[in-house]
Amino acid sequence: MLDLMPSLGTWRPAVSGQRCAVATIVAAEGSVPRPLGTSMLVSESGDVLGSLSGGCVEGAVVDAALEAMRDGGSRLEWFGYSAEDAFAVGLSCGGELEVHIQPIQSTSAAGLDLALLGAVNGRPSSAALIRRLDAAGGAVVVLDPVHFSAEGSPELSALLGGDAAVIRAAAQLDPLLQGGRAGLVRVAPDEGCGGAAPEAESITVFVESRLPAPRMLIFGANDFAAALLPAGKLLGYEVTLCDARPAFSGQDRFLAADNLVTDWPHRYLAAEAAAGRIDPRTVVCVLTHDPKFDLPLLETALGLGLAYVGAMGSRRSHRQRIDALAARGATAVELERLHSPIGLDLGAVTPAEVAVSITAEILVSRAPRTPRAASGWGSLKDGAGPIHQRTPANCTVEDSKVNPWT
């Protein structure tokens, strides 16, 4: 639902007070077009805002939403692939979706209403929505998901019925909200002493959380930084470029950075961490290739528990860097987290190619369950030999870049 918030204020059916229903992907399995939390609004006149699958199931969802508005009840619809019935509504990609459909009103004393959703709109940096999907319904808006605690929220307690045992069980919501993720959570009411309480339905809650964009901190204003900067922004990072040398950081080609800083790298990073502007999603790319900048910066970065820390340099520079950091007190665990030489082993040479190599390694590090061997490419830190392959004597530089598969 959060993905529709920027458009809700100008969507004519909502502005005119029409009845609407919201359809949200609350569970998915296999190959599906859109992630959990993706929503679509349907008005009583059949107007649609958003999309769930790019066309595979939208028609059936609209019909179910109109029916939900007629009878006032919520429902859960399943969509999958049917090999037996080629004309059945489903996903041609072979995945499965569970879609929760719930009527919403212009105002409502209970349940989901446009006034409640309006509290989320206009807050682009961070917000969360907790919805109860069972018969009781209801929703809670969280404006500071990073510091949210289920046990400390009177609004969530009221949503879940006030049972202390349920609230304790709802602590599993905290990581979802604090991590900016979406997920379906089922918690059971208190079963009473000895576990002999009557049968009770579980409480089903769906969480959507949106956090500020993660940060990419690039240290070193050079050609490689100029190429990495737009690549980082393309991946959704808030990109900061920092260099201690004004003649370097003041160049116009870096003006696209969200933040342009002239300061000693380690001093800037330490100050940002102390101010609470660094979190576990932050990535640091050290491109200065100068020990007087690199060593104090890496010493600081490796102690912050960041998502990714990479440093540019040859294998010889890397060995010297590791020895120097160990001498400064870096632990083996911290050194193992250092991606150096930076990037995946893609044979990158030019600044643009190196930017692809670095961002590819960042993506791999964000999904550690993905087997590296599956792609055929490993990190440069795990390899040996020259980083850049030498051009054969009988081959020009341009010839060496020809794709053998074309």
C-alpha positions in Angstrom: 0.0 0.0 0.0 2.9 2.4 0.7 3.8 2.3 -3.0 0.5 4.1 -3.8 0.8 6.8 -1.2 2.4 9.4 -3.5 -0.5 9.2 -6.0 -3.3 8.8 -3.5 -3.8 12.5 -3.0 -4.4 13.3 -6.7 -6.4 10.1 -7.6 -9.8 11.4 -8.5 -11.9 8.6 -7.0 -10.2 9.1 -3.6 -10.5 12.9 -3.8 -14.2 12.7 -4.7 -15.0 10.4 -1.8 -15.8 7.2 -3.7 -15.8 3.9 -2.0 -12.6 1.9 -2.8 -11.0 -1.4 -2.1 -7.3 -2.1 -1.8 -5.7 -5.4 -3.1 -2.3 -6.2 -1.7 0.1 -9.1 -2.3 0.6 -10.6 1.1 2.3 -13.9 0.1 4.2 -15.1 -2.9 6.1 -18.2 -4.0 8.2 -18.9 -7.0 8.7 -16.5 -9.9 6.3 -13.5 -9.4 6.4 -10.1 -11.1 6.0 -7.8 -8.0 7.2 -8.1 -4.4 5.2 -8.4 -1.2 3.3 -5.2 -0.2 2.6 -4.2 -3.8 -1.0 -2.9 -3.9 -3.7 -1.9 -6.3 -6.7 0.4 -5.5 -10.0 -0.2 -7.2 -12.9 2.4 -7.0 -16.6 1.6 -6.9 -16.8 2.8 -10.5 -14.0 0.4 -11.6 -11.1 2.9 -11.8 -7.7 1.4 -11.0 -4.6 2.8 -9.4 -1.5 0.6 -9.5 -0.8 -3.0 -10.7 -0.1 -6.3 -9.1 1.2 -8.4 -12.0 1.5 -6.4 -15.1 -1.8 -7.7 -16.5 -2.0 -11.4 -15.5 -4.5 -11.2 -12.7 -5.7 -7.6 -12.6 -9.1 -8.3 -14.2 -10.0 -11.0 -11.6 -8.8 -8.7 -8.8 -11.0 -5.9 -10.0 -14.0 -8.2 -10.0 -13.2 -9.4 -6.4 -12.6 -5.9 -5.2 -16.0 -4.8 -6.6 -17.6 -7.7 -4.8 -15.9 -6.9 -1.6 -17.3 -3.3 -1.8 -20.8 -4.7 -2.3 -20.8 -7.0 0.6 -18.4 -5.1 2.9 -16.1 -8.0 3.7 -12.5 -8.6 3.1 -11.2 -11.7 1.2 -8.0 -13.6 0.3 -7.6 -14.7 -3.3 -5.0 -17.1 -4.7 -3.6 -16.9 -8.1 -1.2 -19.4 -9.7 -0.4 -21.3 -12.9 -2.7 -23.9 -14.3 -1.2 -26.2 -16.9 -4.5 -28.0 -17.3 -6.6 -24.9 -18.0 -4.8 -22.5 -20.3 -7.6 -20.0 -20.0 -7.6 -19.9 -16.1 -6.7 -16.6 -14.5 -3.1 -17.0 -13.2 0.6 -16.2 -13.6 2.2 -17.3 -16.8 5.6 -17.1 -15.1 4.7 -20.1 -12.9 4.6 -18.3 -9.5 1.9 -18.1 -6.9 0.3 -15.1 -5.3 -2.0 -14.5 -2.3 -3.9 -11.2 -2.6 -5.7 -9.7 0.3 -8.7 -7.5 -0.8 -10.2 -5.1 1.7 -12.8 -2.3 1.3 -11.8 1.1 2.5 -13.9 4.2 3.2 -13.5 7.9 3.1 -13.7 7.8 6.9 -14.2 4.9 9.2 -14.3 4.4 12.9 -12.6 1.1 12.5 -10.7 -0.7 9.7 -8.8 0.9 6.9 -9.8 4.3 5.8 -8.5 7.1 3.6 -8.0 9.5 6.5 -5.7 7.0 8.1 -3.7 6.5 4.9 -3.4 10.3 4.6 -1.3 10.2 7.7 1.3 8.2 5.7 1.2 10.4 2.7 3.6 13.3 2.6 6.3 11.4 4.5 8.6 10.2 1.8 11.5 9.2 4.0 10.1 6.7 6.4 6.7 5.3 7.4 5.0 1.9 8.0 1.6 0.5 7.9 0.4 -2.5 10.1 -2.8 -4.0 9.0 -4.9 -6.7 10.7 -6.2 -9.0 7.9 -8.6 -11.2 9.8 -12.2 -10.5 10.5 -11.5 -7.8 13.2 -9.7 -5.6 10.7 -8.0 -2.3 11.6 -4.7 -0.7 10.9 -1.9 1.3 12.6 0.4 3.9 11.0 3.9 4.0 12.3 5.8 7.2 11.5 9.2 6.1 13.0 9.7 2.4 12.1 13.4 2.4 12.8 12.7 2.9 16.6 9.5 1.0 16.7 8.8 -1.6 19.5 5.7 -3.7 19.5 5.7 -4.0 23.3 5.9 -0.2 23.6 3.1 0.7 21.2 -0.4 1.3 22.7 -1.8 1.6 19.2 -0.6 -1.9 18.2 -1.9 -3.2 21.6 -5.4 -1.9 20.8 -5.2 -3.3 17.3 -4.4 -6.8 18.6 -7.0 -6.8 21.4 -4.8 -5.8 24.3 -3.7 -9.4 25.2 -0.2 -9.1 26.8 0.8 -12.6 25.4 -0.1 -11.5 21.9 1.8 -8.3 22.2 4.9 -10.3 23.3 4.5 -12.6 20.3 4.1 -9.6 18.1 7.7 -8.7 18.8 8.5 -10.5 15.6 7.1 -7.4 13.8 10.0 -5.3 15.0 12.7 -6.6 12.6 10.4 -6.1 9.6 9.6 -2.5 10.5 13.1 -1.6 11.5 14.6 -3.2 8.3 12.2 -1.6 5.9 10.6 -4.9 4.8 7.2 -6.3 4.2 5.8 -9.6 5.5 2.8 -11.6 6.8 2.9 -12.4 10.5 0.5 -14.7 12.4 0.4 -14.5 16.1 -1.7 -16.6 18.5 -3.7 -15.3 21.4 -2.9 -16.4 24.9 -3.7 -20.1 25.4 -4.0 -19.7 29.2 -2.5 -21.7 32.0 -1.4 -25.2 31.1 -2.1 -24.6 27.4 -5.7 -26.0 27.8 -7.5 -22.9 26.6 -10.3 -23.3 24.0 -9.5 -23.1 20.4 -8.8 -19.6 19.2 -8.1 -18.1 15.8 -4.6 -16.7 15.2 -4.3 -13.0 14.5 -3.0 -12.2 11.0 -1.1 -9.0 10.5 0.6 -7.6 7.4 3.5 -5.2 7.8 4.8 -2.7 5.2 7.7 -0.6 6.1 9.5 2.1 4.2 12.8 3.6 5.3 14.9 6.4 3.9 17.1 5.5 1.0 20.3 3.6 2.0 23.5 5.5 1.8 26.5 4.9 -0.5 29.6 6.8 0.7 32.2 7.1 -2.0 35.6 8.3 -0.9 38.0 9.7 -3.5 37.1 12.2 -6.2 38.5 10.6 -9.4 37.3 9.1 -12.7 36.1 5.9 -11.0 34.0 7.9 -8.5 32.5 9.9 -11.4 31.3 6.6 -12.9 30.2 5.0 -9.7 28.1 8.0 -8.6 25.3 7.6 -11.1 25.4 3.8 -10.8 24.8 4.1 -7.1 21.9 6.4 -7.6 20.4 4.0 -10.2 20.3 1.4 -7.5 18.4 3.7 -5.2 21.2 4.9 -2.9 21.6 8.3 -1.5 25.2 9.0 -2.7 27.7 11.0 -0.9 31.1 11.8 -2.4 33.9 12.8 0.0 37.5 13.9 -0.6 39.8 15.9 1.5 41.2 17.8 -1.4 39.0 20.8 -2.5 40.6 20.9 -6.0 39.3 17.3 -6.5 35.9 17.4 -4.8 35.0 20.8 -6.3 34.8 19.6 -9.9 31.5 20.0 -11.7 31.3 16.4 -12.7 30.5 15.4 -9.1 27.6 17.8 -8.7 25.1 15.0 -9.3 26.0 13.6 -5.8 23.3 14.0 -3.2 26.0 15.2 -0.8 29.4 16.6 -1.8 31.8 16.8 1.1 35.3 18.2 1.5 36.8 16.6 4.6 39.2 14.0 5.7 37.4 10.7 5.0 37.8 9.0 8.3 36.8 12.1 10.2 33.6 12.6 8.1 32.6 8.9 8.5 33.1 9.0 12.3 31.1 12.2 12.5 28.2 10.7 10.5 28.2 7.6 12.6 28.2 9.6 15.8 25.2 11.6 14.5 23.2 8.5 13.8 23.2 8.9 10.0 24.9 5.6 9.3 23.0 2.3 9.5 23.6 -1.4 8.7 22.4 -0.8 5.1 25.2 1.8 4.4 27.9 0.9 1.8 31.4 2.4 1.7 33.5 2.5 -1.4 37.1 3.6 -0.9 38.6 4.7 -4.2 41.3 7.1 -2.9 44.1 4.4 -3.3 46.3 6.4 -0.9 47.3 4.8 2.4 47.1 8.1 4.3 43.4 8.3 3.5 42.6 4.6 3.2 44.0 3.2 6.5 42.2 5.4 9.0 39.1 5.4 6.9 39.0 1.6 6.7 39.8 1.2 10.3 36.7 3.3 11.1 34.5 1.7 8.5 35.2 -1.9 9.5 34.2 -1.2 13.1 30.7 0.1 12.1 29.0 -3.1 11.0 28.2 -1.8 7.5 26.5 -3.7 4.7 29.6 -3.4 2.5 33.1 -2.0 2.7 35.2 -2.1 -0.5 38.6 -0.6 -1.3 40.3 -0.1 -4.6 43.9 -1.3 -5.2 46.1 -4.0 -6.6 46.6 -7.3 -4.9 50.0 -6.1 -3.7 48.3 -3.0 -2.2 45.7 -5.2 -0.6 48.3 -7.3 1.1 50.0 -4.2 2.4 46.7 -2.8 3.5 45.7 -5.9 5.4 49.1 -6.0 7.2 48.8 -2.3 8.1 45.2 -2.7 9.4 46.1 -5.8 11.4 48.9 -3.8 13.0 46.4 -1.1 13.9 44.2 -3.6 15.7 41.7 -4.8 13.1 40.4 -8.3 13.9 40.4 -11.2 11.5 36.6 -11.0 11.4 36.7 -7.3 10.4 39.3 -7.9 7.8 37.3 -10.7 6.3 34.4 -8.2 5.7 36.7 -6.0 3.6 36.1 -6.4 -0.2 39.6 -5.7 -1.5 40.4 -5.5 -4.4 36.9 -4.0 -4.8 34.4 -5.5 -7.2 33.5 -8.7 -9.0 36.0 -10.3 -11.3 34.3 -9.2 -14.5 37.5 -8.2 -16.4 36.6 -4.6 -15.8 39.1 -2.0 -17.0 37.5 1.4 -17.8 35.9 3.5 -15.0 32.4 2.6 -16.3 33.2 -1.1 -16.3 34.7 -0.9 -12.8 31.5 0.8 -11.6 29.5 -2.2 -12.9 31.9 -4.5 -11.2 31.5 -2.7 -7.8 27.7 -2.4 -8.0 27.5 -6.1 -9.0 29.5 -7.1 -5.9 27.2 -4.9 -3.7 24.2 -6.6 -5.1 25.7 -10.0 -4.4 26.6 -8.9 -0.8 23.0 -7.9 -0.3 21.8 -11.4 -1.2 24.3 -13.6 0.6 22.2 -16.8 0.1 22.8 -16.6 -3.7 25.6 -19.1 -4.6 28.5 -17.2 -6.1 29.4 -20.1 -8.3 26.0 -20.0 -10.0 27.0 -16.8 -11.8 30.4 -18.0 -12.8 31.9 -14.8 -11.4 33.5 -14.4 -8.0 34.8 -11.4 -6.0 38.3 -10.1 -6.9 39.1 -10.5 -3.1 38.7 -14.3 -3.5 40.9 -14.6 -6.6 44.6 -14.6 -7.5 46.8 -13.3 -10.2 46.5 -10.0 -12.1 43.3 -8.0 -11.7 43.4 -6.9 -15.4 44.1 -9.6 -18.0 47.0 -8.7 -20.2 46.2 -8.2 -23.9 47.7 -10.9 -26.1 50.6 -9.7 -28.3 48.7 -10.3 -31.5 45.5 -8.6 -30.3 44.7 -4.9 -30.1 42.9 -3.4 -27.1 39.7 -3.0 -29.2 39.9 -6.6 -30.3 40.2 -7.8 -26.8 36.8 -6.2 -25.9 34.9 -8.1 -28.6 32.2 -10.4 -27.1 32.9 -13.9 -28.3 29.1 -14.6 -28.1 28.1 -12.0 -30.7 
